Amino acid sequence: MKKLLIPIMIIAICIAFYEENKSEKNTYIIIIAIVIFMFGMMRLSSKTPSKNQEKEEENV
């Protein structure tokens, strides 16, 4: 899944930057690209353990 998310996120950001530099900007394309990027970041960061997870396990 990680191998699929990273290229999709890179493409979405490239499309957003390309659309931003055009003379006539399409806001909907930029918003969709940012939403795709944020969704990908959310999925990737959900696998990362929390810093406080070790402290919580010690308290139990």
C-alpha positions as CSV (number, residue, x, y, z in Angstrom):
1,M,0.0,0.0,0.0
2,K,2.9,2.4,0.9
3,K,4.4,1.8,-2.6
4,L,1.2,2.9,-4.2
5,L,0.4,5.9,-2.0
6,I,3.7,7.8,-2.4
7,P,3.6,8.1,-6.2
8,I,-0.1,9.1,-6.0
9,M,0.8,11.8,-3.5
10,I,3.7,13.1,-5.6
11,I,1.5,13.2,-8.7
12,A,-1.2,15.1,-6.8
13,I,1.2,17.7,-5.5
14,C,2.8,18.1,-9.0
15,I,-0.7,18.7,-10.5
16,A,-1.5,21.2,-7.8
17,F,1.8,23.1,-8.4
18,Y,1.2,23.0,-12.2
19,E,-2.3,24.2,-11.8
20,E,-1.2,27.0,-9.5
21,N,1.3,28.4,-12.0
22,K,-1.2,28.6,-14.9
23,S,-2.7,31.9,-15.7
24,E,-6.3,30.6,-15.3
25,K,-6.3,28.6,-12.1
26,N,-8.9,25.9,-11.5
27,T,-9.6,25.9,-7.8
28,Y,-11.4,22.6,-7.8
29,I,-8.4,20.7,-9.2
30,I,-6.1,22.3,-6.6
31,I,-8.5,21.4,-3.8
32,I,-8.8,17.8,-5.0
33,A,-5.0,17.5,-5.3
34,I,-4.5,18.8,-1.8
35,V,-7.2,16.5,-0.4
36,I,-5.6,13.5,-2.1
37,F,-2.2,14.5,-0.6
38,M,-3.6,15.0,2.9
39,F,-5.4,11.6,2.7
40,G,-2.2,9.9,1.7
41,M,-0.3,11.6,4.5
42,M,-3.0,10.5,7.0
43,R,-2.7,6.9,5.8
44,L,1.1,6.9,6.0
45,S,1.3,8.6,9.4
46,S,-1.2,6.2,10.9
47,K,1.5,3.5,10.8
48,T,3.9,5.6,12.8
49,P,3.8,4.9,16.5
50,S,3.2,7.8,18.9
51,K,6.0,9.3,21.0
52,N,3.9,8.9,24.1
53,Q,3.0,5.3,23.5
54,E,6.1,4.0,25.4
55,K,5.2,6.2,28.4
56,E,1.6,5.0,28.4
57,E,2.7,1.3,28.3
58,E,5.0,1.9,31.3
59,N,2.1,3.4,33.4
60,V,-0.1,0.4,32.9
